[in-house]
């Protein structure tokens, strides 16, 4: 089943073109790694899928439906996105998690046992729940956000540099957590080589952008 | 017993006091001489006009005219909120004036009817000054709330978008911002209630006492008016932020930056 398809996408900022004639198709269970230097438009791809940004031309389909505002709100409920900026909230970690699981779509999803399991898997102690999120280190924030994303029980993941502040062994753990579930559809943006594995399709934005023509 | 009339000589003596700030400004090069003169002049002219106008309105005491004047106050207040906030006029003025009218007129009628117990709810002598106090105070809080909300949503855009991508509805994702801007805008009014009487005597109470009311009578009015101001402020601020939440985002739930003045 095709989850996400992008057709001839063109995106431009005021100063320059970000994407031109970009095409991609991601099927259920696919594992995709998006590479390329900063500023080439990797994050923009995710923003387009989530409806945070509208392309100049071209189409995006989610499970066969062309994106419009209604579909975009639906996608946000079906997809888990982790942005590269892990400043996603403030206050006690515990309260932040509670707030997220008070959203209608996530209500009743919080599984405390699984939360504790994930914490220990990612080398965090339970005490972290009673610390303030804004005082955590970059790596700790990243891990908390990863845990929250896994607790929401979604099956499509858009991961933007989620392993950048982790040490080698944690990078490996996180990559495996995401890649080892065959039913999960995972699109990851990363500079970390840990993501480059046999079953992972690599999209090199630099190579793609070189041979396409200007369109907008 | 009523207040002693200030004579023309008295007024001249009063304006002479302005020599002090002008002298200080001159000595310290504060560059406040012109603004001082300008503001004093504007105040004087505006108040003279209002004095004559209110005399006329009070003498006539027509319910219709009184209500009309309150509505003019509300429109001017809504306009001022938008002027002093980060937002462009345009699409917000109508819903804002509507919500202002709803909250303030509601409180005013309740107040005049049940609290003071007037037989003529729209009597000019009560309606207009009380409307002025209630609207004037909630206006300041509204400016704070709207600016605070716009500032937060831009500064913490990433947090807002994160909430959306975690499945939140627009209202769920905006709730923390709403909470913060309501708290920030209501704090001064709450602090004001707590310090009144000890730190300062409010203008209305002072006025009543000078005009011959007993201090206890003045205090009754002051308590009642402070509560009315607080309640109408809460209502106004909440409606103002709700309007912004409703009108300020596109169908994808993204904040409309083009509504801001410097956009």
Interface residues (C-beta under 8 A of the other chain):
Chain A: X50 X51 X52 X54 X69 X72 X73 X76 X77 X79 X80 X81 X83 X85 X87 X88 X89 X99 X100 X102 X103 X104 X105 X106 X148 X149 X152 X158
Chain B: X156 X158 X159 X161 X162 X163 X164 X165 X166 X167 X168 X169 X172 X176 X250 X251 X252 X253 X254
